[in-house]
Amino acid sequence: MSVFRAWRSILALWPVALGLPAPGASVPEVYVVPFSHLDFFWGGTREECLARGNQIIAKAIQLADQHPEFRFLVEDNNFVANYVETHAGSSELDALRRLVKEGRIEIAPKWAAIFQNLPNGEVHVRNFVYGKRYARTVFAVDPQVAHLGDLPGYITQFPQLAARSGVPYVVMTRMGPDDKSLFYWRSPDGSRTLTWHAISHYGWGSQLGLHLDLDETRKENARKGIANLLPSVTGPIFMHWGSDLWAPTARLIDNLKALNRNFPHARFRFATPTEFFRDAAKAESITETAGEIPSSWPNIVSSLPHLWPLAVPATNTLLAAERFAALNYALGYAEYPQAEFDVMWKKLIESMDHNHDGQGGKIGDDRKIEYSQLSLIRGGEILRDMLRNIAERVEVPFSSSHPIVVFNPLSWQRDDVVRSHVTLYGPVAPRELDDYRKGMRLVDDKGQSIPFHIEEYSENISRALELVFQARRVPALGYRTYYLVPAERPDTFPASARVTLDDESDRREPRRPMGADVMENDFYRVSVDKPTGRVTIFDKELHRDVVRDAEIVAAEERGGNYIGIEPLSGRNIPMSVDRVVLEESNSVRTALKVSGRIADIPITQRWMLYAGARRVDVENTLGWKTARFVRVQQLFPYPQPGAEIHYGVPFGANAATNVMPGTGPDLPDEIKRDSWLAARHIQDWIFAGTSESGLTIATGNQLTKLSDGVIRSEMLRGSRHASVRVVSGDEITSLTYPRPGTYRFLYSLTSGRGDWRAARAWQTGMNLNNPLIPVEVVDTISRKSLPPTRSFLALEGHNLVLSTIKKSDLDKSVLLRFYDILGSPSQTSIEFLGRKRPFREASPLEEDLPGAERQTVRVGPFEIKTIKVNP
C-alpha cells in the first residue's frame, strides 16, 4: 500500500515537472486564434495574394456559418477591402458583414502589414487612419487589436500611436522579450498597450499539426509547448493557428473538440484576439517593459537599394505636398485634392509591406517601386502646383528681375543650399537678354547681394541656368524670395574655401611620397589623403579631429541572402584610388572628388565645403554591375572617447543602449545576435558624442552598423540567393540583389559643443532629407498680394517637431500634428497664417477630443499632439 501511494505521489508530480498543473488543479486556458498570414508579394504577385486571400476569407465565412464556435482573424484591411470590392452585392459579403459585426470574424485597425523601424512615423499614423476608418465605415465595428504578424522589429512610440488611435491591444509574433508573453508595452510618453508576444511564433498551432491526425507525438509536443510557456504568463494562452496564406479547415474544429475530451492539461477554445485580451486583461501582476527592438532583417536596406531608399523621398514628397495643399486650401487658392492623397497614401503604405524576394519576384519589386514613384511623380506635381500658386502672388520689388521664391517645408527657420533651374526671358522676344549677358546679381528683397554660382547654362530660344546659392533665414513653413537682376558687371565674392593641393609640391620635388589635398573654411579643415582616399575632418572651434580616416571599404561575404544569412569571409577590401581632383571652387561651394573602385565597382566621392556654413557634405556614387558578395560601407571613425550614440526614430529619438530587455533574434531567418546588437535603422540622423561635444551625421540611408569608435553606413550588399528557388530549364538559381544600376548616397556632417539636443541633430537630418524648394516666377506684371518673405506657421520651442499639416478628412478644419523630441514638457500657441488662432485637440484618427477651443496646448515629454485649426 505504501509503495502504491509512493508511485501515486510520483505520478502526481509528473505534470508539475513538465510545468503543467497537477491533476485536479485548474488547467490553463488556451485561446486558439485561427488566421492566415496574408501579405503581399511573398506568395505571389499582389493580385495573386489578394486572390488567395479571397479564397481564405470565403472558407472562413463558410466554417463560421457551419460552426458557431469557430473564429477567424484577418490581419489587415487591404485584404478585406479587396474581398468587399470583388463580392459586391453577394450573399457571401452579407455573411461577412454579419460575422464581423457579431465578433466571430475579426478585422484589423490597420491597412497593411508594414515594417515598423523603416517607415516615417506619419506612415504609421495613416496606416491606423485608413484601417480604422475602413472598419468603422464599411463594417460598423471598432477593431481593438493591432496584430503585427512577422515583423522583425518594433519602435518605441508605437504604443502611443496605438493607444491614441483607440487600439489598446497589440500582438507581437517575433522579436519580443524571451521571458514575457503578456506584458504592458510602454512608450516614452507613458502610453501603453497590453501586448501578447508569441514566443512560439505565429505558426505554433499549425506547426503542432492541430489540423492533422492528433497522434501521441503531436499531443506530447503540445504538452511541452504549453509547459514551456507557462512561466511567462499569468492568464490565458494565445495560440495562433495558421501561417502564410494558409486556409482554415474543418478538421481543426473537430480536433479541438477531441483535445478537450482527452487532453487533461489544458482547455482549448476558439477566440478572436479581442476575446483573448478581454480575458487576459484580468490577469494579476502583468509586468511592464519599454525600449526599441531593432530590426533582425536590417539588410533589406542595402540588399534592396532599388526599393527602400525610395521610401524616404516618396514619404517626404507626399508630406510636403499635403502641407502646401493645406496652406492653399486655407488661403483660398485651391481645392484640397483629398481623393488623390488617399490613393497615394494607401499605395505608399503598401510599398512598405514587410515582404520581398518571394514568389512575386521581379513583378512584386516593380510594383513596390511604382507605388513609391506614384508619390514622387504625382505627389511632386501637386507640390509644385501648390508652390506655384503661392509664388505667383509674391511681391516683386525690382522691376527688371527674375524672382526665385525659396520654400521651406519644415517648421523651423533655415539656412541651406539651394540648387535652382532658372530660365531667363526677354521683355518681348525670349532671346532679348543683353542686360543679363553683361552680368547678373542675385539679391534678396532688401537688395543685398547673395553669392551664387552657375553650374552650367543651356541655350535655345533664351538661356537657362543651373544656379547654386546659400539661402539664409528662410522662415518656418514659409518662403523667402531672391531676385536675379541684370548688372553692368557681376559681383565678386571670396572663395568658399581655401585649397592646398598636394600636386603643387610636385613643382618643387616630384620624387616624393604623395600627401593630402586640403580644403578649409572658417569652421573645418578637410584633408583627403591621396594614396588611400581617407578623409580627416578637423573642427576649428573644438580644436580636434571629429572624423579621422573616413573611407569606403567592402566586407567580403561568402554569399548570403538579403535578410538573415551573413557569412563573412573575414576579409575587408579597401577602395583603390584612381585620382583626387579639385572639381569645384567658387564663392558658394568647394568640392574635392575622389575616384576609385572596389573590385569592379566604380566609386566616386565628392567632399564639399560651403561658404559660411558649418557642415561638410559627402556624396557617394556607386555603379553596381553584377553580383559581388561584398557589403560596401562608408566608415565614419570618430576619435572622441566615451561617445554615446543617439539617432532618429519615428516620432522621436533613441539611445543605442535603449533596447527592450530580453529581446533579440532567435529564428533561422534572422541575423545573429552580435550583428543585431550593432545594426540600427535610423531616421534622418545619428549622433556620436558626449554632453561636451559631438558629431552629427545626416543621411537618407537608413542602415547603420555601430562599433567602437566607428559609424558604418551600409550602402550596398550583394546577396547570392533569396528565399525562392528558381528553375529555368536545366539552370537552378535564385534571386540575386542588388539590381544593376547607379546608386547615390548623401551625407552631411556637422559638429559642435553640447550633446545631440544642443546640436539639434534632428534638424540637421530633416534639413538634408527635406531640401529647400525653389520656384521661379516670370510674371512680374500681375498684381501681387503676398510679401517677399513669410512664415505660415509658428510653434513655440525648438523641442517641437512638425509631423504634418493637412486638411482634416472629417471636417473643414486644418489639422496639425507635432511632437516633443527632447522629453521636455512645454506649452505652445499656434500661429497660423499670420495670427494666433484658437484650436481644439483631436485623436490621430482626426476625431475631436472632449474640451472647448483653446489658445495654448500643453505638450508632455515625448508626446504626440494632433490639433485642428479653423482657417
Secondary structure by P-SEA (a helix, b strand, c coil): caaaaaaaaaaaaccccccccccccbbbbbbbbbbccccccccccaaaaaaaaaaaaaaaaaaaaacccbbbbbccaaaaaaaaaaacccaaaaaaaaaaaaccccccccccccccccccaaaaaaaaaaaaaaaaaaccccccccccccccccccaaaaaaaaacccbbbbcccccccccbbbbbcccccccbbbbccccccccccccccccccaaaaaaaaaaaaaaccccccbbbbbccccbbbbbaaaaaaaaaaaaccccbbbbbbcaaaaaaaaaacccccccccccccccccccccccccccaaaaaaaaaaaaaaaaaaaaaacccccaaaaaaaaaaaaaaaaccccccccaaaaaaaaaaaaaaaaaaaaaaaaaaaaaaaaaccccccbbbbbbbbbcccbbbbbbbbbbbbbbcccccccccccccbbbbbccccbbbbbbccccccccbbbbbbbbbbcccccccbbbbbbccccbbbbbcccbbbbbccccccccccccbbbbbbbcccbbbbbbccccbbbbbbcccccccccbbbbbbbbbcccccccccccccccccccccccccccccccbbbbbbbbbcccbbbbbbbbccccccbbbbbbbbbbcccccbbbbbbbbbcccbbbbbbbccccccccccccccccccccccccaaaaaacccccccccccccccbbbbbccccbbbbcccccccccbbbbccccbbbbccccccccccccbbbbbbbbbbbbbcccccccaaaaaaaaaaccbbbbbbcccccccccccccccccccccccccccccccccccbbbbbbbbcccccbbbbbbcccbbbbbbbbcccccccccccccbbbbccbbbbbbcccc
